[in-house]
Amino acid sequence: MDLTFLLVTLALGTMLAVVLFALLSKKNVEDRRNDPDSKRSTLAKDGPSHGAPQDV
């Protein structure tokens, strides 16, 4: 196995991992956005204008 094959394999594996992570994160955000019972951000139009940020 030469160095070129190893580098290409690592680069493609890293890109695949990043894409899978992004898709999973997007799904989580969409699920939360569509949930009417989830807490709204203080920056959202329909969220509370006072209180602690949601992720604190």
N, C-alpha and C positions, 0 to 999 in steps of 0.2 A: 504494500500500500504506500503510495507516494504522498508527499505533503499536499499536493494540489487537491487530490481526492479528499483528504482529511479536512482541509479548509473549506471546500465546497460543501461537504456534508455538515460541518458545524454551522456554516452560514445559513444553509437552508433549514436546518433544524431549529436554529434560533428564530428565523423569520416565521416558521410554522408555529412555534410556541407563542410568539408575540401576537400573531393573528388569532390564534385560539383564545388567548387571554382577552383580547379586544372584543371578540364575539361574545364571550361569556359575560364580560362587563356590560356590554350593550344590552344583552338579554336581561340582566339584573336591573338595569336602569329602566328599561321599557316596562318590565313587570311592576316595578315600584311606581312608575308614572301612571300606570293604568289601575293601580289599587286605590280605591276611594278612601280607604281607612289609613293610609300611610300619612306620616307627619309631613307637612309641607315646609319647604325652606322659607326662611324669613325673607329671602330675596324673591320668592315666587309671587306672582300677581295675586294668587288666591291664598297665600300664606299669611301667618300672623306678622304684624309689623313690630312686635316686641318679643322679648324672650331670648333664650340662649340659642345659638346655632344648633341645628339638628344633630350633627355628628359629634357633639361634645358630650 
